[in-house]
Amino acid sequence: MIKLKLVSLPVKPRYYGGKFKAAPKWIVVHYTGTPGSSALSEARYLTKTLTKKSTHFIVDDATIYRSTPESRIAWHCGSGQCANPEQKTLEELSEMHASDWRYDLAAKNHLRWLSEGEDFAGNAVSIGVDLCCQKASVRTKSAKDTDWSVTNATMQNAANLVAWLMQKYSIPAWRVIRHADCTGKPCPRPLVSLPGDKNNKNDFLWSRFVWSVEKLSRTEAFDVWEVIHADT
């Protein structure tokens, strides 16, 4: 039995959408993009920022914060569509060169989902999970930098959360995706390999994560409870 404690610190209702029309069918994994931040600091930021963005969960080494109620639509990946500045067809985008990997990756995924009888509809059908991250140098915080990382403890904490959500909503592992997989945005960068990287380590870490959540969702039971964060 895996114990899973959720700490609730919700954003203001004007920063998330209405109720899901049906149970969420996808899980989208992001990173916070703020090196060294904690789940608490990210959750607090979202309660105070004027930016219209939200996510359902924020995960660090030891804690999981619920930022948006699971019954509500969070604003974490937009429409979920592939970036398409030139209004090309998905087929054309999927044939673009590696330098335009962001279009190629997302377009091929959308073509595959369409071939399977559906497509990814973004916020309206998905739960957003943000991972706290680290960076070796904070001189720059570009997504092109290669020194982004996520600790093993955060990865394990996130895997437990995602596996529980998969059980709860009957979500298969192939519907656990990265922000990059649907829109082409390099997020979560520590789990997305770019053409300039020396190897595909980040993609490998993502594949290992998906394998882990699939196994956990099949073999483990979860004892989940929630507490309200008393913010001061």
Backbone hydrogen bonds in HBPLUS format (Angstrom, degrees):
<---DONOR---> <-ACCEPTOR-->    atom                        ^
c    i                          cat <-CA-CA->   ^        H-A-AA   ^      H-
h    n   atom  resd res      DA  || num        DHA   H-A  angle D-A-AA Bond
n    s   type  num  typ     dist DA aas  dist angle  dist       angle   num
A0002-ILE N   A0221-ALA O   2.93 MM 219  6.28 171.3  1.93 157.0 156.8     1
A0223-ASP N   A0002-ILE O   2.82 MM 221  5.96 162.6  1.85 142.1 147.4     2
A0004-LEU N   A0223-ASP O   2.83 MM 219  5.94 162.5  1.86 150.9 148.6     3
A0225-TRP N   A0004-LEU O   3.08 MM 221  6.57 154.0  2.15 156.5 162.3     4
A0006-LEU N   A0225-TRP O   2.91 MM 219  6.23 166.6  1.93 158.2 162.6     5
A0227-VAL N   A0006-LEU O   2.89 MM 221  6.36 155.4  1.95 162.5 170.6     6
A0007-VAL N   A0064-ILE O   2.88 MM  57  6.16 168.2  1.90 160.8 164.8     7
A0066-ARG N   A0007-VAL O   2.72 MM  59  5.86 159.1  1.76 140.1 147.0     8
A0008-SER N   A0227-VAL O   2.79 MM 219  6.13 170.0  1.80 165.1 168.2     9
A0229-HIS N   A0008-SER O   3.00 MM 221  5.69 173.8  2.00 146.1 146.9    10
A0009-LEU N   A0066-ARG O   3.04 MM  57  6.12 170.3  2.05 157.9 160.0    11
A0011-VAL N   A0067-SER O   2.92 MM  56  5.83 152.2  2.00 164.3 156.2    12
A0015-TYR N   A0012-LYS O   2.82 MM   3  5.67 167.3  1.84 132.5 136.2    13
A0016-TYR N   A0013-PRO O   3.27 MM   3  5.64 162.6  2.31 116.2 115.1    14
A0017-GLY N   A0073-ILE O   2.65 MM  56  4.74 158.8  1.69 162.7 160.7    15
A0073-ILE N   A0018-GLY O   2.89 MM  55  5.78 153.2  1.96 163.2 170.0    16
A0020-PHE N   A0071-SER O   3.04 MM  51  6.04 154.1  2.11 146.6 150.0    17
A0025-LYS N   A0125-VAL O   2.89 MM 100  5.73 146.2  2.01 144.0 149.3    18
A0026-TRP N   A0125-VAL O   3.20 MM  99  6.28 142.6  2.35 152.9 156.3    19
A0127-ILE N   A0026-TRP O   3.01 MM 101  6.39 153.0  2.09 139.1 144.2    20
A0027-ILE N   A0175-ARG O   3.04 MM 148  6.43 160.4  2.08 156.3 157.0    21
A0177-ILE N   A0027-ILE O   2.90 MM 150  6.26 161.2  1.93 172.6 175.3    22
A0028-VAL N   A0127-ILE O   2.84 MM  99  6.12 166.6  1.86 161.6 165.8    23
A0129-VAL N   A0028-VAL O   2.93 MM 101  6.20 159.1  1.98 164.7 165.0    24
A0029-VAL N   A0177-ILE O   2.86 MM 148  6.26 159.7  1.90 154.3 160.8    25
A0179-HIS N   A0029-VAL O   3.17 MM 150  6.08 143.2  2.31 163.3 153.7    26
A0030-HIS N   A0129-VAL O   2.80 MM  99  6.04 159.7  1.84 159.9 161.6    27
A0131-LEU N   A0030-HIS O   2.97 MM 101  6.13 151.3  2.06 122.2 129.6    28
A0032-THR N   A0131-LEU O   3.00 MM  99  5.98 151.5  2.08 152.9 149.0    29
A0037-SER N   A0034-THR O   3.25 MM   3  5.85 165.0  2.28 139.5 139.0    30
A0036-GLY N   A0133-CYS O   2.87 MM  97  6.14 155.9  1.93 148.9 154.5    31
A0042-GLU N   A0038-SER O   3.03 MM   4  6.26 159.9  2.08 150.8 156.4    32
A0043-ALA N   A0039-ALA O   2.89 MM   4  6.02 156.7  1.94 145.9 152.8    33
A0044-ARG N   A0040-LEU O   2.84 MM   4  6.05 160.3  1.88 154.6 160.1    34
A0045-TYR N   A0041-SER O   2.96 MM   4  6.09 155.8  2.02 140.8 147.7    35
A0046-LEU N   A0042-GLU O   3.06 MM   4  6.33 158.8  2.11 148.0 152.6    36
A0047-THR N   A0043-ALA O   3.22 MM   4  6.51 135.4  2.43 138.8 150.0    37
A0047-THR N   A0044-ARG O   3.06 MM   3  5.18 131.3  2.31  97.7 111.2    38
A0048-LYS N   A0045-TYR O   3.00 MM   3  5.28 146.6  2.12 105.5 115.8    39
A0049-THR N   A0045-TYR O   2.84 MM   4  5.88 142.9  1.98 161.0 171.6    40
A0053-LYS N   A0051-THR O   2.89 MM   2  5.70 129.0  2.15 109.3  93.7    41
A0054-SER N   A0075-TRP O   3.09 MM  21  4.94 169.8  2.10 123.7 124.4    42
A0056-HIS N   A0128-GLY O   3.14 MM  72  5.18 132.2  2.38 116.7 129.7    43
A0067-SER N   A0056-HIS O   2.76 MM  11  5.11 150.8  1.85 129.5 138.4    44
A0057-PHE N   A0128-GLY O   3.09 MM  71  6.46 153.5  2.17 151.2 159.2    45
A0130-ASP N   A0057-PHE O   2.83 MM  73  6.12 169.2  1.84 148.5 151.5    46
A0058-ILE N   A0065-TYR O   2.86 MM   7  5.15 146.6  1.98 143.6 153.4    47
A0065-TYR N   A0058-ILE O   2.86 MM   7  5.15 166.9  1.88 156.0 158.1    48
A0059-VAL N   A0130-ASP O   2.85 MM  71  6.19 158.4  1.90 165.2 172.1    49
A0132-CYS N   A0059-VAL O   2.89 MM  73  6.01 160.1  1.93 177.3 172.0    50
A0060-ASP N   A0063-THR O   3.09 MM   3  5.59 166.4  2.11 160.3 161.7    51
A0072-ARG N   A0069-PRO O   2.99 MM   3  5.49 164.5  2.02 118.0 123.1    52
A0080-GLY N   A0077-CYS O   3.06 MM   3  5.57 134.6  2.28 142.0 141.4    53
A0123-ASN N   A0078-GLY O   2.94 MM  45  5.72 169.8  1.95 171.3 170.6    54
A0083-ALA N   A0183-THR O   3.25 MM 100  5.65 160.4  2.29 131.8 131.4    55
A0087-GLN N   A0084-ASN O   3.23 MM   3  5.35 169.1  2.24 111.7 114.0    56
A0093-LEU N   A0089-THR O   2.92 MM   4  6.22 162.1  1.95 155.1 160.3    57
A0094-SER N   A0090-LEU O   2.90 MM   4  6.03 154.3  1.97 148.9 155.3    58
A0095-GLU N   A0092-GLU O   3.17 MM   3  5.37 153.1  2.25 103.4 111.6    59
A0096-MET N   A0093-LEU O   3.16 MM   3  5.40 169.2  2.17 113.7 115.4    60
A0100-ASP N   A0097-HIS O   2.88 MM   3  5.60 155.0  1.95 120.0 127.7    61
A0101-TRP N   A0098-ALA O   2.96 MM   3  4.74 127.6  2.24 122.5 114.5    62
A0103-TYR N   A0100-ASP O   2.98 MM   3  5.81 139.1  2.15 124.8 133.1    63
A0104-ASP N   A0100-ASP O   3.29 MM   4  6.56 166.5  2.31 149.1 153.0    64
A0105-LEU N   A0101-TRP O   2.79 MM   4  5.85 177.1  1.79 164.4 163.8    65
A0107-ALA N   A0103-TYR O   2.88 MM   4  5.75 160.1  1.92 150.5 157.3    66
A0108-LYS N   A0104-ASP O   3.08 MM   4  6.10 162.9  2.11 146.1 150.7    67
A0109-ASN N   A0105-LEU O   3.18 MM   4  6.44 154.0  2.25 145.5 152.8    68
A0110-HIS N   A0106-ALA O   2.94 MM   4  6.25 163.4  1.97 156.3 160.2    69
A0111-LEU N   A0107-ALA O   2.93 MM   4  6.18 158.2  1.98 151.9 158.0    70
A0112-ARG N   A0108-LYS O   2.99 MM   4  6.21 153.4  2.07 143.0 150.2    71
A0113-TRP N   A0109-ASN O   2.85 MM   4  6.17 164.0  1.87 157.1 161.2    72
A0114-LEU N   A0110-HIS O   2.92 MM   4  6.06 159.6  1.96 148.2 153.8    73
A0115-SER N   A0111-LEU O   2.95 MM   4  6.13 149.4  2.05 141.2 149.9    74
A0116-GLU N   A0112-ARG O   3.08 MM   4  6.37 127.9  2.36 139.6 153.3    75
A0116-GLU N   A0113-TRP O   3.08 MM   3  5.07 136.3  2.28  94.7 107.2    76
A0118-GLU N   A0113-TRP O   3.06 MM   5  5.54 163.1  2.09 147.6 143.5    77
A0117-GLY N   A0114-LEU O   2.99 MM   3  5.14 160.1  2.03 108.7 111.8    78
A0125-VAL N   A0122-GLY O   3.10 MM   3  5.98 168.9  2.11 128.5 131.5    79
A0126-SER N   A0123-ASN O   3.46 MM   3  5.37 167.5  2.48 104.2 107.5    80
A0134-GLN N   A0149-SER O   2.78 MM  15  5.10 162.3  1.81 149.5 151.3    81
A0149-SER N   A0134-GLN O   2.94 MM  15  5.10 148.0  2.04 141.6 138.9    82
A0136-ALA N   A0147-ASP O   3.27 MM  11  5.57 154.6  2.34 136.3 141.9    83
A0145-ASP N   A0142-SER O   3.10 MM   3  5.49 156.6  2.15 109.3 116.0    84
A0155-MET N   A0151-THR O   3.01 MM   4  6.31 160.8  2.05 151.3 157.0    85
A0156-GLN N   A0152-ASN O   2.92 MM   4  6.16 154.7  1.99 148.0 154.4    86
A0157-ASN N   A0153-ALA O   2.95 MM   4  6.12 161.6  1.98 147.4 152.8    87
A0158-ALA N   A0154-THR O   2.86 MM   4  6.00 160.5  1.89 150.9 156.4    88
A0159-ALA N   A0155-MET O   2.85 MM   4  6.01 150.1  1.94 141.5 150.4    89
A0160-ASN N   A0156-GLN O   3.02 MM   4  6.28 158.2  2.06 150.8 155.0    90
A0161-LEU N   A0157-ASN O   3.14 MM   4  6.42 160.3  2.18 145.1 150.3    91
A0162-VAL N   A0158-ALA O   2.83 MM   4  6.04 174.1  1.83 160.2 161.3    92
A0163-ALA N   A0159-ALA O   2.91 MM   4  5.96 161.5  1.94 147.9 153.4    93
A0164-TRP N   A0160-ASN O   3.05 MM   4  6.21 157.4  2.10 145.6 151.4    94
A0165-LEU N   A0161-LEU O   2.96 MM   4  6.29 158.7  2.01 152.3 158.6    95
A0166-MET N   A0162-VAL O   2.83 MM   4  6.09 153.0  1.91 149.7 157.7    96
A0167-GLN N   A0163-ALA O   3.02 MM   4  6.32 156.3  2.08 147.0 152.5    97
A0168-LYS N   A0164-TRP O   2.88 MM   4  6.12 165.8  1.90 153.2 157.2    98
A0169-TYR N   A0165-LEU O   2.99 MM   4  6.05 160.4  2.03 152.5 155.7    99
A0170-SER N   A0166-MET O   2.85 MM   4  5.34 109.1  2.36 137.9 149.9   100
A0171-ILE N   A0166-MET O   2.98 MM   5  4.49 149.1  2.08 123.5 131.9   101
A0175-ARG N   A0172-PRO O   3.03 MM   3  5.63 157.8  2.08 115.8 122.9   102
A0176-VAL N   A0173-ALA O   3.00 MM   3  5.30 158.3  2.04 116.9 117.4   103
A0181-ASP N   A0178-ARG O   2.93 MM   3  5.15 132.3  2.17 102.2 115.1   104
A0182-CYS N   A0179-HIS O   3.29 MM   3  5.84 147.1  2.41 110.5 118.0   105
A0183-THR N   A0179-HIS O   3.20 MM   4  6.33 171.2  2.21 163.2 165.9   106
A0180-ALA N   A0187-CYS O   2.84 MM   7  5.29 142.4  1.99 173.2 162.4   107
A0184-GLY N   A0180-ALA O   2.95 MM   4  4.28 136.7  2.14 110.8 121.5   108
A0187-CYS N   A0185-LYS O   2.67 MM   2  5.57 131.8  1.90 117.1 101.0   109
A0191-LEU N   A0188-PRO O   2.76 MM   3  5.52 159.3  1.81 130.0 137.4   110
A0192-VAL N   A0189-ARG O   3.11 MM   3  4.93 170.1  2.12 112.8 111.5   111
A0197-ASP N   A0194-LEU O   2.99 MM   3  5.49 161.0  2.02 119.5 125.7   112
A0204-PHE N   A0200-ASN O   2.98 MM   4  6.26 154.7  2.05 154.3 162.4   113
A0205-LEU N   A0201-LYS O   2.89 MM   4  6.23 153.6  1.96 152.2 159.2   114
A0206-TRP N   A0202-ASN O   3.04 MM   4  6.36 149.6  2.13 143.7 151.9   115
A0207-SER N   A0203-ASP O   2.95 MM   4  6.26 160.0  1.99 149.7 154.8   116
A0208-ARG N   A0204-PHE O   2.91 MM   4  6.17 157.3  1.96 151.9 158.1   117
A0209-PHE N   A0205-LEU O   2.96 MM   4  6.18 146.3  2.08 139.5 148.7   118
A0209-PHE N   A0206-TRP O   3.04 MM   3  4.96 116.1  2.47  92.5 108.5   119
A0210-VAL N   A0206-TRP O   2.95 MM   4  6.30 162.4  1.98 158.9 162.0   120
A0211-TRP N   A0207-SER O   2.99 MM   4  6.22 160.8  2.02 147.6 153.2   121
A0212-SER N   A0208-ARG O   2.93 MM   4  6.10 151.5  2.01 141.4 149.5   122
A0213-VAL N   A0209-PHE O   2.93 MM   4  6.29 162.3  1.96 158.2 161.3   123
A0214-GLU N   A0210-VAL O   3.01 MM   4  6.13 156.3  2.06 148.1 154.8   124
A0215-LYS N   A0211-TRP O   3.11 MM   4  6.31 160.3  2.15 147.6 152.2   125
A0216-LEU N   A0212-SER O   2.89 MM   4  6.14 168.5  1.90 155.7 159.2   126
A0217-SER N   A0213-VAL O   2.90 MM   4  5.91 159.2  1.94 144.5 150.1   127
A0218-ARG N   A0215-LYS O   3.10 MM   3  5.26 134.6  2.32 100.1 112.4   128
A0219-THR N   A0215-LYS O   2.99 MM   4  6.12 147.6  2.10 152.9 162.3   129
A0220-GLU N   A0216-LEU O   2.99 MM   4  5.32 154.9  2.05 147.7 147.7   130
